[in-house]
């Protein structure tokens, strides 16, 4: 219970005061549940919930816990459930930085190499999410899923958060562009910018 509570507390504290849609974490003795307000299913909210799922998994991994993500299908229930399980923590999640970089910086589209973009694309792929580098636009890529449902948006949110955290460690920021309409397959264009601190 202490590890779950510590993970939830640290993640919620890091995300507090951040503008935009917010998901909530419900603490249970054996699991963490991620919920959205009743009736909320906008893509931006689902992406934010996916980011929260990724951050909770990373916080548990940094504390030495392995976790699995369950995706209940019942309407009105949690979007995702994280459960600690026996085994070594995910080393990739454990290595992710716990917070986004400071705001005192300019984002510039210069110096993001094609190799960096390809490597970052690899970190975002997985769990049914594909990444595609954009031809003719070396600082852009697309995250996509083969379905258009809330769970697909949450998985893309997790992939986007993996990408964001990994890019931050390389001095790069990530700017997603939400589509006006979600049509199968979901496509989320992302622009990568070099971060230059003041």
Secondary structure as UniProt FT lines:
FT   HELIX           2..15
FT   TURN            16..17
FT   STRAND          24..28
FT   TURN            29..30
FT   STRAND          31..35
FT   TURN            38..39
FT   HELIX           43..62
FT   TURN            63..64
FT   STRAND          66..70
FT   TURN            75..76
FT   STRAND          80..85
FT   HELIX           91..95
FT   STRAND          105..108
FT   HELIX           114..124
FT   TURN            127..128
FT   STRAND          129..133
FT   TURN            135..136
FT   TURN            138..139
FT   STRAND          140..145
FT   HELIX           150..168
FT   TURN            169..171
FT   STRAND          172..177
FT   STRAND          186..197
//
